[in-house]
Amino acid sequence: MGFDGSRGPHAPGRPSLVLSVYLVGFLDLFAVSMVVPLLSRHIKLLGGSSTIAGLVGSVYGLLQLFSSTVIGSWSDVIGRWNVLLITLILSGFSYGLLGISSSIPLLILARIATGIFKHTQSILKALLSDLIPEHERPNVMGKFSAASSVGFILGPVLSGYLVELDGGFYTTSFICCFIFFVNAGVVWRLPYKAWLYTPMKDLHLTTEVNCETKCTTSQKEKVKNSTTEPMVTTTNGVTRHKSSSSVWNQCMLVGENIKRLIYSNLWDVFLVRFLMALANLLYYSNFFLAVEERFNVPPRLIGYLISYGGIIGALSGLIAGSVIRFYHRKMILLLLHSGILTCCMMVMYSVAASIQVVVLCSTVLGFSTTIGRVCITDMELSQGGQQARGTMIGAGQSVTAIARILAPLFSGIVQEFSVCGPPRLGAALALMAILLMASIHSKLNKPTEAKVKLH
């Protein structure tokens, strides 16, 4: 995003806006992590079986798969601030509904609403990418990931105390609902709302550059004609998106964004994201059970080990910018190296003979997976252009949602053969991703006239 005049990258007020976004990200995962670990327990208290609990989780993941890209693209059309405010309020109501769920059907209804509208993290990432110059993006995204991770670490600690109270699940759900409404208030009061939108000249430039390389002659003419119309308006010196005149027009624009995504050259990047996400989910899918069975350690120690991994991930987010600068912003190379680390640690964990080796694996994996996520997100944003950042991040979340749906199935199958089956399968998938990343890196090193910028 270009900056000029008083809205330059070091203009007064910008740090407070970025910190506000960090706060929203922290509160978001803090609230969610209080409720999610208690869902299976609450379903059983309502008389549901383990199958019902699994079904509820699958419904949420399936809805996220389809809604992530649509909501992200919608934020490209009507503006991040509008969509973020709407999704926060509706997500708050869905958790409030969960707080009064005294039956399985009502609980499922609440989770359906959450699955459709809970996309706070995706929209916040797209919003941050609008606010900051490209060279600052990995550093800011890493810090945002760290802030969100801290929320995810602290949330279960509080809910663990609350659930022991009479009606603890309902109390926790209402607190979560309240936090979402507080977040909506924070977003409503965000300073310098003009910064949440891309200047008109940048939108035009991005459209014309993308179309120059990907569109037919007729499509180029269509884009040229469309970009002569005002996509944004300016009032009192404040640049804002021009809202579409009807919901139908918004739906058409969302459809166009998704269509461009389908015909984009990002599928290799999305495949890397899918393979690495599935590998990580497989590693953690039976971590508690496997460590308890293999090393005979108490559950409390395993809980500490899981929290320790989360803390390492949060700290890694803080140093992500420095690591990327050390690599001179060669994202695909850093992603390749983080993938190699991830693969090696999964193999080491699967053959570990002591709990000390597991601690080492958790430490390195917390670092490598966090750096990898920052890299893959930056690569997607670099390709998406300033018009389609929400669409790209939403599509990435949809790809991750597919991995979340498949991971429990694959984990269950391979555990029939060995308790170490999931991490071994994860290592094999990580190896496939490494080979794909090596191929991408090799292509980038070949001099071509139409090289795609991935780093």
Residue, then its C-alpha position, 0 to 999 in steps of 0.5 A: m500500500g502506498f503512503d503519502g503525506s500525513r499518512g506516510p509509514h511513520a505518520p503520527g497515530r499509525p502505531s496506535l492503530v496497529l497496536s489496536v489491531y494486535l489487541v483485537g487479535f489477542l482478545d479474539l483468540f483469548a475468547v475462542s480458546m476459552v470455549v472450544p476446549l470445553l465443547s466436547r465435554h458440554i456435548k456429553l453433558l447434554g447427552g451427546s456421544s463422541t460421534i455427535a461431538g465429532l460431527v459438530g467439529s466437522v460442521y464448523g470446519l466444513l462451513q469455514l471451508f466455504s465461507s472463508t474465501v467469500i467473507g475475505s472477498w467481501s472485505d475486498v468489495i465493501g472494506r475491511w472495517n465494515v466486514l470486520l464489524i459485522t462478523l464480530i457482532l454476529s460471532g458475538f451473538s453466536y457465542g451468546l446463543l451457545g451460552i443458552s444452548s440447553s440442547i444439542p440442536l441449539l448448540i449445533l445452530a450456534r456452531i453453524a453461525t460461528g462457522i459462517f461468520k468467525h473470520t476475525q483473524s483473516i480479516l485482521k491480517a488483510l487489514l494489516s496488509d493494507l496499513i503497512p508497506e510491503h517491507e514491514r509486512p512480515n515483521v508486523m504479521g509475526k507480531f500479530s501472530a505472537a499477540s494472537s498466540v498469547g491469547f490462545i495460551l491464556g484462554p484455556v487457563l481461565s476456562g479451566y477454573l470457570v468450568e469447575l463452577d456451577g454452570g461454568f460452560y454457560t458463564t464462559s460462553f457469555i464471557c466470550c460473547f462479551i469479549f466479541f462485543v468489546n472487540a466490536g467496540v474497539v474496531w468501531r473506535l479505530p483511529y484513522k479509518a482512512w488507512l483501512y482503504t487502499p488509495m484509488k490510484d493503487l487500486h487502478l494500478t494493481t488492476e491494470v498490472n494484473c490484467e496486463t499479464k492475465c486477461t484477454t483483450s476484451q477483459k482488458e477493455k472491460v477493466k479499463n472501462s471499470t477503473t475509470e469509474p470511481m471505486v472510492t470516494t473522498t470526503n474531507g480528504v478521507t479516502r473511502h470505498k464506494s459501497s455498491s448500490s445493491v447486494w447483488n452488485q456486491c455478490m457479483l464483485v465477490g464472484e469476480n474476485i473468486k473467479r480470478l483466484i481460480y484462474s490464478n497461478l497460486w495453486d502451487v503455493f496453496l498446495v504447499r500450505f495444505l501439505m504443511a498444515l495437514a502435517n502439523l495437524l497430524y503431529y498434534s492430533n494424538f500428541f497427548l495420547a502418544v506422549e502419555e503412552r510412550f513415556n508414561v508421563p502424567p497428564r499435567l506435564i503433557g499440558y505444560l509441554i503443549s503450552y510450552g510449544g505455544i509460548i515458543g510459537a508466540l516468541s517466534g512471531l516476535i522475531a519473524g521479521s528479523v529472521i526474514r531480514f536475515y534471509h533478505r526477504k527470500m520467502i521461498l528459501l526461508l519457507l523451504h528451510s523451515g519445512i526441512l526443520t519441520c520434517c526433521m523434527m517430526v521424524m525425530y519425535s516419532v523415534a524419540a526414546s526420551i521425553q527430553v527429545v520430545v521437548l527439543c522437537s516441540t521447541v524447534l517445531g514451535f519456531s519452524t511452523t510459526i516462521g513458515r506460516v508468516c512466509i506463506t501468508d506473505m507470499e499469498l499477499s504478494q501475489g494477491g495484489q492490493q485489490a484481492r488481499g482479503t480473497m487471498i487470505g480467505a482462500g488460504q484459510s479455506v485450504t487450511a480448513i480442508a486440512r482440518i477436516l482430513a487430519p482426524l480421518f487420516s490420524g485415526i486410520v494410521q493410529e490403527f497401525s502405530v501410535c507414531g503413525p500420525p507424525r510419521l505421515g506428517a513427516a512424509l507430507a512435509l517431505m512432499a511440500i519440501l520437494l514442491m518448494a524446491s521446485i518453485h525455488s529452482k524455477l525462480n532462479k532460472p532467468t525468465e521474462a515472466k517470472v512470478k514474484l514469490h519472494 
